């Protein structure tokens, strides 16, 4: 029997960012996901596998290989695959393109956080980071906030200019502090181990959406930003003990566990408050890969 394979371009053709946000909401109405991660290393290479099982939705195993020397050979830094399994009989339902799932999961996760926490009438969005994720964030947030102006900042300004030139109606912000202060929504997608966003730049009514930090040694926002904000995460299980953005301030007493107000399993607690600052930490996780993969498969079949 042939296995259904969903490639990137064909799989993406019928997808919709707001529909995906709705699918993520529906996924969190199901029983809580069982998740598990495994890491294997051969310096400097990594094999990462993330698995999730949601009763009623099925199972997914997302495997990534990260080979830092690949670009020197002309090969992609990251390769991988996503295997989607049927909830009823455990059969392999589909092989979904790894990069397709990653793109839509990552940006869709943050878009859902913003749709619940940010000013629905936001007029300016700042994307911090001009990599692959930055480009997909422009797509996702354009769909969520069609009325908003999108600006982009990157530590190397020329990279922001190069990416903005390939996108529609995206301007470059030369000064980060000024751009943060004027934006209604700030979305960060960097690989920084030192905070790039300072709490002193923020003002009431803003929404700060953090994506880039995924290791214990990584931070994108400083302590003052966390102290001033109402803090939300996509999943307590994948952020609190694993990601420096949350783990380090907790360990140092900058914030308390009670300051983490809710995750996506309590979406009713997410709300926009014009007199406060909201902060959302996108930690990812295999359960979100499963929800996204199932949405992609449903659209493919439909």
C-alpha positions, 0 to 999 in steps of 0.5 A: 500500500502506498503511503500518502505524502504531502509535499510543501508547495502542494500541501500549503496551497489550500491552507489559511492562517485563521483556519489554522488558529481555529484548528489549534483552538479545537485541538486544545478542547480535546484531552490534554496531549501526551508528549515526549522528546528525545535528543541524540548527539554526535558533536556537532550534530543533533537528532531530535524527535518529538512525539505527541498523542491526543486522544481523538486526534491521533499521533505524530512523530516529528524528527529533525536532524540538525547538522551545522556543517551542512551549509558549508557543503551546500546542504540544508542545515535542518532536515526531517519528517513528520509521521502522522498516525491514525487514532483508531488503529495506529496506522500511518496516515501520512508523511507530511513535509517537515518544513511545511509543518514547522512553518505553519505550526510556529507562526500559527502558534504565535498568531493564536496567542496574539489574537487572544491577547493583543489589541484587535485594532492593532495598527502596527506590528514589528517583526524582530528577526529577518530569518525564515521564521520572520518571513512566515510571521509576516504572512501569518500576522498579515492575515490576522491583522490586515489593517496593520502596517508591518515593520521589520528589524534585524541586527544586521540591517541589510538582511532585513532590507533584503527580506523586506524587498521580497515581501509585500508592504513590509518596511524596515525599522532602523532603530529597535527601541523606537520601533518597539515603543511605537508598535502595538504587537512585537514579535521576536524570532531571533537566536539570541542568548542575550535579551534584545527587548528591554522592558523600559521600551514597552508601554501599556496596551502592547503585546509582546510575542516571543518565539526565538528562545528554545534552549535554557541559555536563550533569552529575547526579553529582559527581566523588566519586560517580564516584570511589567507583563501579564505572562502567558505561554502556549504550554506549561509543559514545554516552557517552564522547565525547558526554556531560558525565557521562563526558566531563568527568571523563575530560578532567579526570583524575578517572577513567580510561578503564579505570574504565569497566568495561563496556557492554551488549555485555558484559553478563556483566561487570555484577554486583551487589557488596554491598560496592561502589557501582555507577553506570550511565550511560544515554546512549540511542542509536538502536540502543536505539530500534531494539531497542525499536521492534522489540519494540513491532512484534512485540507489535503483530503478536502 
